[in-house]
């Protein structure tokens, strides 16, 4: 994961083993940041499991599924 997202980690992305957290200050910025993640996922032929995806989590909140 770190190898695939090395250009984004520390800027607007955090990667933990098999989790990706996209951080943004505005909705517009979040759309751009998320698009970058999706481009990298496609480039590396990676897939997301929709059952494990959480969207619209406010700052400092953690959602357990």
Number of C-alpha atoms within 10 A of each C-alpha: 15 14 7 14 18 13 12 17 17 11 12 17 18 16 16 9 7 7 12 16 15 19 18 17 9 8 10 9 13 15 13 11 18 17 12 14 20 14 11 16 16 10 10 12 8 11 9 10 6 7 7 9 11 12 8 8 10 9 9 5 8 9 10 6 7
